[in-house]
Amino acid sequence: MKRSVANKWIKALRSGKYKQTTSVLRNLDGFCCLGVLCDISERGKWKRAKGGKVFVFNDWYDKTMPNEVIEWAGMNNGFGLLPDTSLTDLNDHEGKSFDEIADVIEKNWNVL
């Protein structure tokens, strides 16, 4: 991914501005780490999906990032794949905090 985008993402994850959630890009409780990247990309808008508990980004209903964010960030995919895991797994299944995920991005930005 682009180093400048990685730096911006790391700063946002460590800022304390975002509450963390799992399994969706964004819901009423907060954002997953990929949702934070969508938010700082300024490549679209959030709106509440039907039922009102989950937000969608540019009508994107998936747990992965939409193509416009992937392209802007210069990433290889929408999951944040790493050699032995993914940012999605770290956020949703391994219980890593945003600070811990920011450390992983800082060390691995060039393979994302």
HELIX and SHEET records of a PDB file:
HELIX    1   1 ARG A    3  ARG A   14  1                                  12    
HELIX    2   2 CYS A   33  SER A   41  1                                   9    
HELIX    3   3 ASN A   67  ALA A   73  1                                   7    
HELIX    4   4 LEU A   87  ASP A   92  1                                   6    
HELIX    5   5 PHE A   98  ASN A  108  1                                  11    
HELIX    6   6 TRP A  109  VAL A  111  5                                   3    
SHEET    1   A 2 ARG A  26  ASN A  27  0                                        
SHEET    2   A 2 GLY A  30  PHE A  31 -1                                        
SHEET    1   B 2 TRP A  46  ARG A  48  0                                        
SHEET    2   B 2 PHE A  55  PHE A  57 -1                                        
END                                                                             
